[in-house]
Amino acid sequence: MSVPDHDAPERIEWQGDYVVAKTRGRWEYVTRPRNMRAAVILAIDAGDVILVEQYRVPMGRFSIEMPAGLVGDYESVAGEDTLAAAGRELIEETGYRAEELIDIGDFYSSPGMVSESFTMVLARGLAKVGEGGGTDMENIIVHRVPLCGIEAFLDEQRARGKGIDVRLLMLLSPGLLARAQETAG
């Protein structure tokens, strides 16, 4: 099977510190420089999930998300592995340290326009070791939400005008499936 534009030359149209805009044939997309990747942390403790809220300039609003961060994004942590980055970001953003970090696998955010991948990491055995809130450049609010109330929490946040990260769908999927079956039947 022929894949259109597969062999077309790739061109860099614009490059910043964290994003590179490219074209290949008819495709326009963005990548991360230096093969930079992200770690996204699913932090569950005693039936609660730890989420973060922060303002996202591209959306022009606050967003509810799982804790996450770039792997090796600072010179001081260049070459770090994914689990080390996940542990660092979890403490930095939420104030929780994990006893165990488990690599769940690599995923792609929006493969039709972004080549960025992220590793989903499960964090277990959480202990509160700090306030969280991110770096001086961030203003992160930490939410500890019972998994049994996640759908109501996200509905409330959405009603308040906040964006909801697509990765949170995995926490909603049993409820979404049940709701889809109710409306279909």
C-alpha positions as MATLAB code, in Angstrom:
seq = 'MSVPDHDAPERIEWQGDYVVAKTRGRWEYVTRPRNMRAAVILAIDAGDVILVEQYRVPMGRFSIEMPAGLVGDYESVAGEDTLAAAGRELIEETGYRAEELIDIGDFYSSPGMVSESFTMVLARGLAKVGEGGGTDMENIIVHRVPLCGIEAFLDEQRARGKGIDVRLLMLLSPGLLARAQETAG';
ca = [
       0.000    0.000    0.000;
       1.339    3.405   -0.978;
       1.468    6.082    1.729;
       1.104    9.583    0.251;
       3.875   12.021    1.234;
       5.802    9.320    3.133;
       8.956    9.894    1.075;
       8.541   13.653    0.621;
      11.375   15.715    2.079;
      10.780   17.010    5.604;
      11.302   20.755    6.105;
      11.621   22.725    9.313;
       9.439   25.815    8.968;
      10.066   27.204   12.451;
      11.903   26.063   15.571;
      11.724   27.183   19.188;
      13.146   25.755   22.395;
      10.299   23.251   22.889;
       8.426   23.016   19.572;
       9.433   22.513   15.934;
       6.928   23.166   13.118;
       7.558   20.958   10.071;
       6.093   20.127    6.682;
       6.364   16.927    4.657;
       4.513   17.033    1.368;
       0.984   18.258    2.174;
       1.355   17.565    5.928;
       1.940   20.271    8.526;
       2.825   19.078   12.032;
       4.843   19.811   15.139;
       7.498   17.813   16.947;
       9.672   18.234   19.998;
      13.341   19.115   19.449;
      16.101   16.682   20.463;
      13.595   13.765   20.563;
      12.221   15.251   23.792;
       9.424   13.171   25.314;
       6.973   13.515   28.162;
       5.995   11.467   31.196;
       2.352   11.512   32.313;
       1.673   10.230   35.825;
      -1.437    8.335   36.897;
      -1.126    8.810   40.661;
      -3.637    6.776   42.650;
      -3.726    6.634   46.441;
      -6.349    5.028   48.689;
      -9.079    5.263   46.033;
      -8.214    8.839   45.059;
      -6.494   10.147   41.955;
      -4.130   13.123   42.144;
      -4.823   15.702   39.418;
      -3.392   19.112   38.692;
      -4.878   22.340   37.417;
      -2.871   24.970   35.604;
      -3.362   27.762   33.117;
      -2.548   26.731   29.545;
      -1.794   29.638   27.223;
      -2.659   27.773   23.955;
      -6.169   27.083   25.300;
      -6.563   30.444   27.018;
      -7.951   28.769   30.131;
      -7.164   26.573   33.091;
      -6.889   22.862   32.405;
      -7.459   19.782   34.581;
      -4.762   17.202   33.900;
      -2.707   14.369   35.265;
       0.685   15.475   36.563;
       3.170   15.444   33.696;
       6.409   16.861   32.447;
       9.149   16.659   29.876;
      11.928   14.121   30.257;
      15.399   15.708   30.400;
      14.111   19.201   29.662;
      16.684   21.017   31.837;
      20.447   20.731   31.520;
      20.601   19.648   35.156;
      18.503   16.552   34.300;
      19.746   15.891   30.760;
      19.849   12.167   30.066;
      17.446   11.219   32.862;
      15.260    8.193   32.294;
      11.485    8.357   32.047;
      10.716    6.953   35.505;
      13.169    9.358   37.149;
      11.498   12.256   35.311;
       8.052   11.024   36.381;
       9.146   10.855   40.017;
      10.694   14.328   39.833;
       7.617   15.841   38.184;
       5.207   14.170   40.620;
       6.990   15.714   43.616;
       7.439   19.076   41.897;
       3.824   19.412   40.744;
       1.877   17.654   43.515;
       4.117   17.320   46.560;
       3.674   13.512   46.536;
       6.516   10.981   46.317;
       5.753    7.521   44.923;
       7.069    4.345   46.476;
       6.688    2.624   43.108;
       6.636    3.927   39.522;
       5.497    1.556   36.764;
       5.909    2.165   33.023;
       2.486    1.475   31.455;
       3.619    2.181   27.889;
       4.145    4.824   25.239;
       1.277    6.710   23.624;
       0.795    9.549   21.122;
      -1.290   12.625   21.921;
      -2.686   13.611   18.536;
      -0.917   11.638   15.800;
      -2.490   13.591   12.937;
      -0.703   16.808   13.872;
       1.827   16.125   16.655;
       4.608   13.551   16.704;
       5.109   13.920   20.480;
       4.879   10.728   22.476;
       4.485   10.300   26.185;
       5.017    7.461   28.582;
       2.126    6.766   30.950;
       3.498    6.003   34.405;
       1.497    4.537   37.275;
       2.521    5.946   40.667;
       1.665    3.865   43.734;
       2.417    4.114   47.435;
       2.156    7.884   47.653;
       3.489    9.914   50.578;
       3.002   13.665   50.952;
       6.493   15.217   51.106;
       5.841   18.826   50.092;
       3.351   21.397   48.905;
       3.653   20.850   45.161;
       2.530   23.677   42.929;
       5.291   23.373   40.342;
       8.285   25.586   39.684;
       8.476   29.363   40.018;
       7.221   29.556   36.411;
       4.082   27.495   37.199;
       1.076   28.031   39.421;
      -0.287   24.509   39.823;
      -3.292   23.671   41.978;
      -3.404   20.084   43.257;
      -6.708   18.185   43.383;
      -7.179   14.902   45.240;
     -10.354   13.384   43.782;
     -12.109   10.133   44.753;
     -12.151    7.865   41.703;
     -15.812    7.113   42.382;
     -16.551   10.851   41.976;
     -14.283   11.627   39.014;
     -17.112   12.075   36.511;
     -18.939   14.613   38.712;
     -15.677   16.447   39.466;
     -14.795   16.787   35.778;
     -18.354   17.806   34.854;
     -18.171   20.545   37.510;
     -14.771   21.752   36.276;
     -15.992   21.773   32.663;
     -19.057   23.809   33.723;
     -16.649   26.322   35.285;
     -15.000   26.757   31.862;
     -11.900   24.666   32.470;
     -10.373   22.476   29.801;
     -10.176   18.722   30.439;
      -7.097   16.858   29.207;
      -8.020   13.989   26.860;
      -5.965   11.538   28.944;
      -8.589   11.805   31.673;
     -10.945    9.836   29.429;
      -9.346    6.653   30.734;
     -10.636    7.504   34.216;
     -14.098    8.093   32.767;
     -14.289    5.151   30.388;
     -16.485    2.845   32.510;
     -18.946    5.712   33.032;
     -18.751    6.760   29.391;
     -19.383    3.223   28.191;
     -22.368    2.870   30.511;
     -23.787    6.231   29.380;
     -23.292    5.307   25.689;
     -25.095    2.012   26.215;
     -27.992    3.775   27.978;
     -28.457    6.264   25.132;
     -28.059    3.551   22.467;
     -30.546    1.175   24.110;
];
